[in-house]
Amino acid sequence: MATKTLVFYLLSCFSIAILSVVFVTQYQQKQHFNVLYLSNSSVSTTQKVWPKLEFGWRIAVATIIGFLGSAFGTVGGVGGGGIFVPMLTLIVGFDTKSAAALSKCMIMAASAASVWYNLRVQHPSKDVPILDYDLALLFQPMLMLGITLGVALSVVFPYWLITVLIIILFIGTSSRSFSKGIMMWKEETILKKELEKQKETFVNSRGELLIDTDYEPLNPKEEKSSIEIICFNLNWKRLLLLVIVWVVFVLLQVIKNDAAACSTWYWVLNLVQLPVAFGVFGYEAIKLYDEGKKRKICGNTESVCGASIEFTPVTISFCALCGLLGGTVGGLLGSGGGFILGPLLLEIGVIPQVASATATFVMLFSSSLSVVEFYFLRRFPIPHALYLMSISLLAGFWGQYFVRKLVAFLKRASIIVFILSAVIFASALTMGVIGIKKSIQMINDHEFMGFLDFCSNQ
């Protein structure tokens, strides 16, 4: 019920926000704003601003924020793009598009470090890989298709509308994640009290423990070597399919960059992405649906994958919609799409450790796709990218290490959910404040506030 309410809230707010642009455009047309001024202003806002990489207070502050953002962002499975973009624009001094490109570089590096760490970790309660390849294959193609759509919409959508959508989306997902964390915290408290009662029950008159009832649900039951864990967590067939999808999208993006905007070849390359994304998504959706149906007939109540939901046509369509939405948001903001995927995995019943590991695993593919595209477009300076990526690499690994140790010590996986909620809420504040400030400046400068022309602004 809560999931349906959240989806209804997001769709309603998005519809109202987009419709409001129509009224703003009509109002500005009545005011007879000069179209020539629009073209001049759009050119000025797309100029590259690349400050020099010099050690000073700006780089020091950016290093600290980048490290903390990468550490907490990868733990929550959201990447941290909503924090990186404001940091790179306000503190370091990059233009918005270059900041979004560098943000993708940082997310890719942090995700890579997080994936490497998670490959060395066992599933907390089952003898299955910590990375859920079924869910990764279900969401990755739609997420990458959404990123392409989001990049296109970033050209068309006015800046103030993107700001409104950011606030609506981030506030909705962060509040829902926070509520989920509170529910999990209460359940963990009840479980810990029950375990303490069991310990008190199995003692003799002299206070000696008769039965060892120490149960640690957040710790693996069997100890394996690091090599055994890595080999067990790697599913080469599923990984190869994920890599093939990534390569296809990368090649299409690289070839598309050489095509003229809105030409026939340009639209053909865009449309080719549809059968690739929907083909892989459909293959995985049918597989999950058939497997769930067979288990139901056999009376097996165990979930098909890490999710606890039943994969029906409705839930599968919902997953497709959320994957597209997450990728679109990633393309608009320069994030990795984790702001949708992380909360969504929790919503469909995936435990926090697996949700975090799987979300960062999928983000590694989606963010690297954007990095390759931005590289060919020459949208970011290499020295800054290498420095910030090195910071994110360290933060992604050690952030996972310390938080996972804390979760195992306190036996509270809800900590991961609270971190996820906090990162999303912080991103809503930073992106919202910057967006509102810039929108007010655009109003004062009498800039055009409606939809822009897609072809002329490529």
Order of alpha helices (4+ residues) and beta strands (2+ residues): alpha-alpha-alpha-alpha-alpha-alpha-alpha-alpha-alpha-alpha-alpha-alpha-alpha-alpha-alpha
